[in-house]
Amino acid sequence: MDVKNKILVLGRPEINKAGLVSSVMAGTALEPCVASSEASAQIAWDIDTRYYTAQTEFWVDSTEPLSTAHTELVQNWLSSPSTRPSIPIDTSTHELHDSLSTLVDAIVFVFDPRDSTSFTDILPWAQFAIDHEPSILLCVAVSDTKVGGMDGQKDEWFDWCVQMGWEWVDLTDVDPESEYSVERVRDALVANEWATMVPKANSKTGPKTDHTPDSNVDIHADSNADHTPEPAIDAPPEQRDEWDMFDKIASTVDPRRVTELHQRLFTQTPQSDMSGLMSQLHSLRTEIAQLDPETARTRAAELALALGKHTL
């Protein structure tokens, strides 16, 4: 039986993909080193958080440079990322994508910004993302040194990622206060709802997973007894703090932005177009992830309120 718990890590052979995978698993910064001599690898990763465990597997593989026609297509697309050209995919690639679609729920595309042509290798996987919609799409810029002086080119890659629903993670950013890090890659993967996810029964804030009666409750109580509901038990302090923080942030949002966002999601998009709605939500999440923390919290609150407005 196929299990959709694979993380596809793609990039040219000279890219240090295995090193990135090791850093993600360990939660450490990416150390400059030579790429592995192995063209492909399968690396098991057991995610273990406070709330759940999940068995996943990295599938590391190398891409090959595309044809001149494909490269030109990508360059034209980058200059106008809102357009969506037809991506030429041969039959064998289509068959490969179909076979992977039941196994892969995350793609981590890795390239070196010093070689701008290496970004074009994302093209067939952009088509895979359109056709099969894996939950996680990450475009990661890596190098053995920080890369400055490429703001214009990086802006084009960033804009393309936002339009196509990929999250841009620039590990070559020269800004010492950059929010981009290996930890962001790890967080995105850990936050996914993997098909192999198993909630922990002893999670303090998670849902109760069994229905065993409390030993202090008399299940044979007199049916004529007073059944006045007991007062609600306050949430744990950490949950109250989270709700207080959300209320504080929500009080600062502009209601007009919430209304506009709600209309964008549920009025301009037909209700029957669930894939369109999910694509918009994925794009919004990607946009929010690129903002500074304070602005990101506000935008996330606006999105939550817009979604809540639809359910009322």
Secondary structure, 3 states (H helix, E strand, C coil): CCCCCEEEEEECCCCCHHHHHHHHHHCCCCCCCCCCCCCCEEEEEEEECCCEEEEEEEEEEECCCCCHHHHHHHHHHHHCCCCCCCCCCCHHHHHHHHHHCCCEEEEEEEECCCCHHHHHHHHHHHHHHHHHCCCEEEEEECCCCCCCCCHHHHHHHHHHHHHHCCEEEECCCCCCCCCCCHHHHHHHHHCCCCCCCEECCCCCCCCCCCCCCCCCCCCCCCCCCCCCCCCCCCCCHHHHHHHHHHHHHHCCCCHHHHHHHHHHHHCCCCCCCHHHHHHHHHHHHHHHHCCCHHHHHHHHHHHHHHHHHHHC
